[in-house]
Amino acid sequence: MPNTPLPERPRRIRVQRDGPLLIEGPVEVVGEDGELTVSDRFTVAVCTCRRSREFPWCDTSHRCRRKPPAEKGDDAP
């Protein structure tokens, strides 16, 4: 019987509503321009909203940024 390597198991990708794709690493991401970005981390967060400054990696820019509620009288003319 020939010594054949075991097939690599499929990568697990977790989809989150309004969040990044969480992918079991290591991964290679090829951008639209053909640029290759590599991460050897055990799990990576890939941005899907394109707001990240570290694109294609998520930097949590997708989170809603809300102003604190205005105090009474702040908006009075």
C-alpha positions in Angstrom: 0.0 0.0 0.0 1.6 3.4 -1.0 2.3 5.9 1.7 -0.1 8.7 0.7 -0.6 11.8 2.9 -3.9 12.3 4.6 -6.1 14.9 3.0 -6.1 18.2 4.8 -9.4 18.8 6.5 -11.5 21.7 5.1 -11.1 25.2 6.7 -13.9 26.3 8.9 -15.3 29.7 8.2 -17.8 31.3 10.7 -20.1 34.0 9.3 -21.2 36.7 11.6 -24.0 39.2 10.9 -22.6 42.7 10.6 -19.1 41.3 11.3 -16.0 39.7 9.8 -15.6 36.2 8.5 -13.7 34.2 11.1 -11.5 31.7 9.3 -9.3 28.9 10.9 -5.8 29.7 9.8 -3.2 29.8 8.5 -4.7 31.5 5.5 -3.6 33.3 2.3 -5.9 36.0 1.0 -5.6 37.2 -2.6 -7.0 40.7 -3.2 -8.7 42.2 -6.2 -5.3 43.5 -7.4 -3.7 40.1 -7.0 -1.8 41.1 -3.9 -1.2 38.1 -1.6 -1.6 38.6 2.2 -0.6 35.8 4.5 -1.5 35.1 8.2 -0.3 32.1 10.1 -2.5 32.7 13.1 -4.9 29.9 14.3 -7.9 32.1 13.6 -8.2 35.2 11.5 -10.9 37.8 11.1 -11.4 38.9 7.4 -13.1 42.2 6.9 -16.3 42.2 4.9 -17.4 45.8 5.3 -14.2 47.4 3.8 -14.0 49.9 6.6 -10.9 48.3 8.1 -7.6 50.3 8.0 -5.8 46.9 8.1 -7.9 45.4 5.1 -8.2 42.5 4.4 -7.9 41.9 8.2 -10.7 43.2 10.4 -9.9 45.9 12.9 -13.5 46.2 14.3 -14.3 49.3 12.3 -17.7 47.6 11.5 -18.9 48.3 15.0 -21.4 51.1 15.3 -19.9 54.3 16.7 -22.7 56.1 18.5 -22.6 59.5 20.2 -23.7 59.5 23.8 -27.3 60.8 24.3 -27.5 64.6 24.5 -28.2 66.0 27.9 -31.5 67.9 28.3 -31.1 71.5 27.4 -28.0 70.8 25.1 -30.0 71.4 21.9 -32.0 74.4 23.1 -31.8 77.5 20.9 
